């Protein structure tokens, strides 16, 4: 399993969605370890990982078709700032889930 659900919490504030708008996506996180970010169609975000100095892997999951995790145009991000998660590997006009995990 990729997600330790019982240790994670809603952290929409980390993707600049403290108001929980359906248009801005959702972030479920165990801060500094793993982040699952749901993005609605055509949405890109920055993830606030300022509290970590780690490197994170960025992988994409297609919620429409399932399958293996995929890589987009950003494959790793470095903690210490807000970082763009980039674009999905295909079908940028569809919804995606981004899995961001510390190395």
DRENVO-887790 format. One line per field, with one value per residue: chain; z, y, x of N, C-alpha, C in turn; residue number from 1. Coordinates in steps of 0.05 Angstrom, whole numbers. Example, Ala and Ser with C-alpha at 12.3 -4.5 7.8 and 13.67 -1.06 7.14 Angstrom:
unit	(A|A)
n_zz	(156|142)
n_yy	(-114|-45)
n_xx	(264|257)
ca_zz	(156|143)
ca_yy	(-90|-21)
ca_xx	(246|273)
c_zz	(156|157)
c_yy	(-66|1)
c_xx	(264|258)
pos	(1|2)
// end
This chain:
unit	(A|A|A|A|A|A|A|A|A|A|A|A|A|A|A|A|A|A|A|A|A|A|A|A|A|A|A|A|A|A|A|A|A|A|A|A|A|A|A|A|A|A|A|A|A|A|A|A|A|A|A|A|A|A|A|A|A|A|A|A|A|A|A|A|A|A|A|A|A|A|A|A|A|A|A|A|A|A|A|A|A|A|A|A|A|A|A|A|A|A|A|A|A|A|A|A|A|A|A|A|A|A|A)
n_zz	(0|-15|18|85|112|164|190|165|146|127|90|58|59|46|-9|-22|-14|31|39|22|-30|-83|-134|-131|-116|-73|-13|20|75|107|137|113|97|63|11|-17|-72|-100|-163|-198|-267|-312|-274|-239|-185|-130|-80|-11|19|57|108|106|91|56|-5|-52|-88|-145|-170|-214|-214|-251|-242|-272|-304|-275|-260|-265|-227|-257|-291|-293|-320|-279|-237|-188|-127|-84|-14|29|7|-29|-80|-149|-174|-226|-290|-310|-340|-387|-420|-399|-391|-358|-293|-241|-194|-151|-124|-75|-47|6|-2)
n_yy	(-24|45|87|108|108|113|147|195|261|311|361|408|459|459|460|509|512|524|538|494|487|455|463|468|424|370|353|300|282|257|294|313|262|232|249|254|280|303|325|365|367|397|426|453|452|479|448|456|444|464|452|410|380|342|302|288|240|245|220|198|180|151|161|146|103|69|26|26|71|133|176|247|311|331|297|293|331|382|392|449|493|520|477|463|412|399|375|325|259|252|268|321|349|321|292|277|240|255|226|239|224|219|206)
n_xx	(17|10|-5|-6|-60|-85|-50|-53|-79|-128|-101|-110|-94|-40|-37|-55|-111|-143|-195|-224|-244|-279|-259|-205|-176|-151|-114|-85|-48|12|51|115|127|90|45|-19|-49|-106|-125|-169|-195|-149|-120|-65|-17|21|58|65|122|156|173|206|270|279|284|233|195|155|96|44|-25|-76|-141|-185|-173|-140|-84|-12|32|52|100|105|121|152|193|219|220|247|248|235|210|153|133|124|82|81|59|11|25|-4|-66|-81|-127|-159|-179|-131|-90|-38|19|63|123|171|240)
ca_zz	(0|-17|37|113|117|192|200|148|151|107|91|34|62|34|-38|-24|-15|59|38|13|-55|-101|-158|-126|-109|-44|-5|44|80|131|130|110|89|39|4|-40|-81|-122|-179|-219|-295|-321|-250|-229|-159|-116|-54|10|34|69|134|102|75|40|-34|-55|-114|-155|-188|-221|-216|-268|-227|-291|-316|-257|-271|-250|-224|-280|-286|-308|-327|-255|-224|-160|-116|-60|7|36|-6|-45|-105|-169|-180|-255|-306|-313|-363|-411|-415|-379|-387|-341|-266|-234|-167|-150|-100|-69|-25|14|-9)
ca_yy	(0|69|107|100|124|119|168|218|279|331|384|423|484|455|465|535|508|524|540|469|490|432|470|472|398|362|341|282|281|252|315|307|235|224|267|246|305|300|349|365|371|421|440|448|464|477|435|468|425|481|442|386|383|317|300|273|229|254|200|204|158|157|150|137|77|53|19|33|99|143|200|271|327|335|271|297|359|385|406|475|514|511|466|455|384|396|366|296|248|253|277|342|360|303|292|260|239|257|214|251|209|224|185)
ca_xx	(0|25|-13|-12|-85|-90|-32|-56|-101|-134|-83|-115|-79|-14|-39|-69|-139|-153|-224|-235|-259|-278|-245|-176|-163|-150|-89|-86|-19|28|70|143|131|74|23|-36|-62|-126|-128|-191|-185|-134|-110|-38|-14|46|56|81|139|176|182|223|294|282|276|208|188|128|84|16|-44|-99|-164|-205|-166|-124|-58|13|39|65|115|98|144|168|196|227|220|263|235|245|195|130|143|105|80|83|36|8|39|-21|-93|-80|-154|-174|-170|-108|-80|-8|31|89|134|198|259)
c_zz	(0|5|64|122|146|204|184|155|128|111|65|35|48|4|-42|-28|14|60|29|-11|-73|-126|-155|-117|-80|-38|21|50|107|126|133|101|63|36|-20|-47|-104|-136|-199|-246|-298|-297|-245|-203|-151|-89|-34|25|47|94|131|86|56|10|-35|-84|-120|-176|-191|-223|-231|-254|-246|-301|-298|-269|-254|-247|-248|-273|-304|-315|-304|-241|-195|-153|-90|-39|12|24|-16|-71|-123|-172|-210|-268|-308|-338|-389|-402|-393|-374|-370|-312|-261|-204|-167|-123|-97|-44|-20|6|16)
c_yy	(25|89|96|116|132|140|194|235|298|354|400|450|483|459|491|531|506|526|515|471|465|438|470|446|393|350|326|277|269|270|306|278|227|243|255|271|298|326|346|371|398|437|433|462|463|465|448|447|440|469|418|394|360|321|281|264|238|233|206|179|167|144|140|109|59|48|28|63|108|168|223|285|334|308|272|326|359|401|433|499|503|501|457|425|378|387|336|285|249|264|298|355|342|305|272|260|238|245|225|238|217|200|173)
c_xx	(18|19|-19|-37|-89|-72|-34|-79|-105|-115|-86|-100|-51|-14|-55|-99|-150|-183|-239|-252|-257|-262|-215|-162|-162|-123|-93|-57|-11|52|99|148|116|50|7|-52|-81|-128|-151|-179|-171|-123|-81|-35|16|40|75|96|162|188|201|248|298|276|252|205|159|118|55|0|-68|-124|-186|-199|-149|-97|-35|16|56|82|105|123|162|169|205|224|236|248|248|230|168|141|121|106|81|57|35|21|22|-48|-95|-107|-171|-164|-148|-104|-50|1|59|100|163|215|271)
pos	(1|2|3|4|5|6|7|8|9|10|11|12|13|14|15|16|17|18|19|20|21|22|23|24|25|26|27|28|29|30|31|32|33|34|35|36|37|38|39|40|41|42|43|44|45|46|47|48|49|50|51|52|53|54|55|56|57|58|59|60|61|62|63|64|65|66|67|68|69|70|71|72|73|74|75|76|77|78|79|80|81|82|83|84|85|86|87|88|89|90|91|92|93|94|95|96|97|98|99|100|101|102|103)
// end
